[in-house]
Amino acid sequence: LLSIINYIIGIYVWIVIAHVIMSWLINFNIINANNNFIIMFLQFLYRATEPVLSKIRRILPFFEGIDLSPVVLIIFLWFVQEVIE
C-alpha cells in the first residue's frame, strides 16, 4: 500500500512540474493557447494542481512576480515520499 502511495505522489510531482512548464511556455508565447488539445491539457493540469497550490499561496508571500508555491509543494511531496520509504 505504501509503495502505491509513493508511486501516486511521484506521478503528482510530475503533474506539478508539467503545470509549471506549461505555464512558462504559454507566458512566453511558445505554445498556442488556442489549440483544443492544449486547452484540455491545461484544464487538466489546473484542476489537478490548483486546489493544493492555492492553499500554499495563501500562506506563502508573493516574491516580485515569482510563484514559489510549486517549489514548496514539490519539496513537501519529496519529504512525504522519504517518510513513506
Helices and strands as residue ranges (DSSP letters): H 2-27, H 36-59, H 69-84
